[in-house]
Structures are given as C-alpha cells and as structure tokens.
C-alpha cells in the first residue's frame, strides 16, 4: 500500500506506517482506505490514537501496550447518525454518534486532518439520511397497500376498495399527499371516487 497518499496533511510517517500495518489485516473485500487522521497531543505521545476513513466505514484505532497491540472501534456508514467537530487551541475533537446512540470521540486531532474527516462524515451523514428517507417513503407506499393511482387494473382495485375501509383508504391517500408522493389533483380524484362509492 502506498504510504505517501496518506501523508497529505502533515501526518507523521511512522505513525501512519504503524496504523496502515494494522489496518491492512482488517479491511474487508472491496474496502478502500481513503484517509487517516492521527492524534497529536501536546505532550509526548508514543502511540497516538487515529481515525481511518474507508468507503464502507469509519475506524477508530487505539494502540494498547505501547503500540504493540491495537483496539479497533468501528461502524459502517449506514449506522451513522451524527458527527460533530469542536476546534480548540490545541487541536480538534471529533465526535461521531451511531443510530444505536453509541458515541465515539477522538481528541487532539490536528485541525486540517479533523476537518477532512468531519467533511467526509458530513457527506456520509447526508447520503445515509437520504437512504433512510427513501426507505420511509417505501414503507408508506407499502402500507398504502392497494391504492392504485393509475388507470390500469381499475376493476380489481375497485373490487378491493369495496372490501377496504374507506376511511382508512382516505387516511392513506392523505398521508401520500402530505409526503409529496401524489399530487393534490390525484388525491382529490381518488377521494371523490371513494366518496362516490360510499
């Protein structure tokens, strides 16, 4: 693995080399390492903590036993809920929360490196929020059940609608309209159709 591409923001080469050596053993198939930020405490720190960004997850690397072993804390991007960055005089503190309300924190990150990691976390947060929003829309559509807004299968839809509770069907239609899944005109047309059969 080319170490030079991970030394773009004044990372210490020896620290990156140690982290890379450990990370190579835990990367999944088709997982690409994108960036590594290394802690820089004001006092001497023989084995600094670091955070690695991949295309699949974020990995907090915490050396133990003077760097002889490493503890990894990670989660896939799909599980990310929120990320925060706090800049201080002596560096930055990155905090990341998962959808299960687990919090990971890494302090004393150099500001440039911390901003890079934070920026990537923000991008992933936006992507994952959109994916969750799309899933919610699919659930609403699925829960709407037999509502058919098109002309096709009109007779089978009408037969099913007769068996359905019209009030529930109207509620589902209203929910679809409120979530911008159907237009007001489509809602009014189906509403009139349902009311005419009552």
C-alpha positions in Angstrom: 0.0 0.0 0.0 1.4 3.4 -1.0 2.0 5.3 2.2 2.6 8.7 0.5 -1.1 9.2 -0.3 -1.9 9.2 3.4 0.7 11.9 4.2 -1.2 14.8 2.6 -1.9 16.9 5.8 1.4 16.6 7.8 0.6 13.2 9.2 3.7 11.6 10.9 5.0 8.9 8.5 6.0 6.5 11.3 2.5 6.8 12.9 0.8 6.2 9.6 3.0 3.2 8.8 2.1 1.6 12.2 -1.7 2.2 11.6 -1.5 1.0 8.0 0.2 -2.2 9.0 -2.7 -3.0 11.5 -5.5 -1.8 9.1 -4.3 -4.0 6.3 -5.3 -7.0 8.3 -8.9 -5.9 9.0 -10.0 -4.3 5.7 -12.9 -6.1 4.1 -13.1 -7.2 0.5 -13.6 -4.2 -1.8 -13.0 -1.9 1.1 -10.7 1.1 0.2 -8.9 3.2 2.7 -9.4 6.8 1.9 -7.9 8.9 4.7 -6.1 8.6 8.1 -6.0 11.3 10.8 -3.6 10.9 13.7 -3.9 12.4 17.1 -1.2 14.9 18.1 -1.2 15.6 21.9 0.8 18.5 23.3 2.8 16.1 25.5 4.9 13.3 24.1 2.6 10.5 22.8 4.5 7.4 21.8 1.3 5.6 20.5 -1.3 8.2 19.3 -4.9 7.2 18.5 -6.1 7.7 15.0 -9.2 7.5 12.9 -9.4 5.9 9.4 -12.0 6.6 6.8 -12.9 3.9 4.2 -15.5 3.7 1.6 -17.5 1.4 3.9 -16.9 2.5 7.5 -15.1 4.7 10.0 -12.5 3.0 12.2 -11.1 4.4 15.4 -7.7 2.9 16.1 -6.5 3.0 19.7 -3.0 1.5 20.3 -2.5 -0.5 23.5 0.6 -1.8 25.3 2.9 0.9 24.0 1.7 0.3 20.4 2.3 -3.5 20.5 -1.5 -4.1 20.1 -4.4 -2.2 18.7 -8.0 -1.8 19.7 -10.4 -1.0 16.8 -13.8 0.6 17.2 -15.7 0.9 14.0 -19.1 1.1 12.4 -20.4 1.1 8.9 -21.6 4.3 7.4 -25.2 3.1 7.3 -25.2 3.2 11.1 -24.0 6.8 11.4 -26.5 9.2 12.9 -24.5 12.4 13.6 -21.0 13.9 13.7 -19.6 16.9 15.4 -16.3 18.8 15.3 -15.1 21.1 18.1 -11.9 23.1 17.4 -9.8 24.1 20.4 -6.5 25.8 20.9 -4.5 22.6 20.8 -6.4 20.7 18.1 -9.9 19.4 17.4 -12.2 16.9 19.0 -14.3 14.7 16.6 -17.4 13.1 18.0 -19.5 10.6 16.0 -22.8 9.0 17.1 -24.5 5.9 15.7 -28.2 5.2 15.3 -27.8 3.0 18.4 -26.7 6.0 20.4 -23.1 4.8 20.7 -20.6 7.7 20.8 -17.0 7.7 19.6 -14.7 10.6 20.4 -11.1 11.4 19.3 -9.4 14.5 20.7 -6.2 16.4 19.8 -6.6 15.8 16.1 -4.7 18.4 14.0 -7.3 20.9 12.7 -6.7 20.2 9.0 -7.0 16.5 9.5 -10.0 16.8 11.7 -11.8 18.9 9.1 -11.1 16.4 6.4 -12.6 13.5 8.5 -15.5 15.7 9.5 -16.2 16.7 5.9 -16.3 13.1 4.9 -18.6 12.2 7.8 -21.0 15.0 6.8 -21.2 13.7 3.3 -21.9 10.2 4.6 -24.5 11.6 7.0 -26.3 13.3 4.2 -26.2 10.1 2.0 -27.5 7.9 4.8 -30.2 10.3 5.8 -31.4 10.3 2.2 -31.3 6.5 2.1 -33.4 6.4 5.3 -35.8 8.9 3.9 -36.3 6.8 0.7 -36.9 3.7 2.9 -39.6 5.5 4.9 -41.3 6.5 1.6 -41.2 2.9 0.5 -42.8 1.8 3.8 -45.5 4.4 3.5 -46.2 3.3 -0.1 -46.3 -0.3 1.0 -48.6 0.5 3.9 -50.9 2.3 1.5 -51.5 -1.2 0.1 -54.0 -1.5 -2.6 -54.2 2.2 -3.6 -53.7 2.4 -7.3 -53.4 5.9 -8.8 -53.2 4.7 -12.4 -55.9 3.6 -14.8 -54.6 0.1 -15.1 -56.2 -2.7 -13.1 -59.1 -0.3 -12.4 -61.7 -3.1 -11.8 -59.6 -5.2 -9.5 -58.7 -2.0 -7.5 -62.4 -1.1 -7.2 -63.3 -4.6 -6.0 -60.5 -4.4 -3.4 -61.6 -0.9 -2.4 -65.1 -2.1 -1.7 -63.7 -4.6 0.8 -61.5 -1.9 2.4 -62.5 0.6 5.0 -62.9 3.9 3.0 -61.9 6.0 6.0 -58.6 4.1 6.2 -58.0 4.4 2.5 -58.6 8.1 2.6 -56.1 8.4 5.5 -53.5 6.6 3.5 -54.2 8.8 0.5 -53.8 11.9 2.6 -50.5 10.6 4.0 -49.3 10.0 0.5 -50.2 13.6 -0.5 -48.7 15.0 2.7 -45.4 13.3 1.9 -45.5 14.6 -1.7 -45.9 11.1 -3.2 -49.0 12.1 -5.1 -50.3 15.4 -6.2 -53.3 17.2 -4.8 -55.2 16.6 -8.0 -54.6 12.8 -7.8 -55.7 12.9 -4.1 -58.9 14.8 -4.9 -59.7 12.5 -7.8 -59.3 9.3 -5.7 -61.1 10.9 -2.8 -64.1 11.7 -5.0 -64.1 8.2 -6.4 -64.1 6.7 -2.9 -66.8 9.0 -1.5 -69.0 8.3 -4.5 -69.0 4.6 -3.6 -70.0 5.2 0.0 
